């Protein structure tokens, strides 16, 4: 988990039905509305980031199936540089 600096966010002009539902969910989960919102936003971002990572890995699999596994060329570059002097 990331333990960096926290940011305060203010959201205005939510429809009444939205805030009522969020308050009900907070009560259901035994949390304050603020804690419920933090959990909801954190989980949403975490899910989205995981989906992006999964898509990137799938793309890498496609590239590797077409072109073979990509290797880290650093070692070979260093060896070539050292060989040339």
QUIGI-V471535 format. One record per residue. RES is the residue in one letter. OMEGA is omega as a letter, one per 20 degrees, with the letter a starting at -180 (NA if undefined). D_CENTER is the distance of its C-alpha to the mean C-alpha in whole Angstrom. Layout:
# QUIGI-V471535
RES;OMEGA;D_CENTER, RES;OMEGA;D_CENTER
This chain:
# QUIGI-V471535
X;r;11, X;a;11, X;a;15, X;a;15, X;r;17, X;r;17, X;r;17, X;a;20, X;r;19, X;r;22, X;a;22, X;r;25, X;r;27, X;r;25, X;a;28, X;a;30, X;r;29, X;a;25, X;r;26, X;r;28, X;r;26, X;r;23, X;r;26, X;r;27, X;r;24, X;r;24, X;r;27, X;a;27, X;r;24, X;a;26, X;r;24, X;r;25, X;r;23, X;r;21, X;r;20, X;r;19, X;r;17, X;r;15, X;a;14, X;a;14, X;r;12, X;a;9, X;r;9, X;r;9, X;r;6, X;r;5, X;a;7, X;r;6, X;r;3, X;r;5, X;r;8, X;r;7, X;r;8, X;r;10, X;r;12, X;r;12, X;r;14, X;r;16, X;r;17, X;r;18, X;r;20, X;r;22, X;r;23, X;r;24, X;r;26, X;a;28, X;a;28, X;a;28, X;r;25, X;a;24, X;r;26, X;a;25, X;a;28, X;a;29, X;r;31, X;r;33, X;r;33, X;r;34, X;r;37, X;r;38, X;r;38, X;r;40, X;a;43, X;r;44, X;NA;44
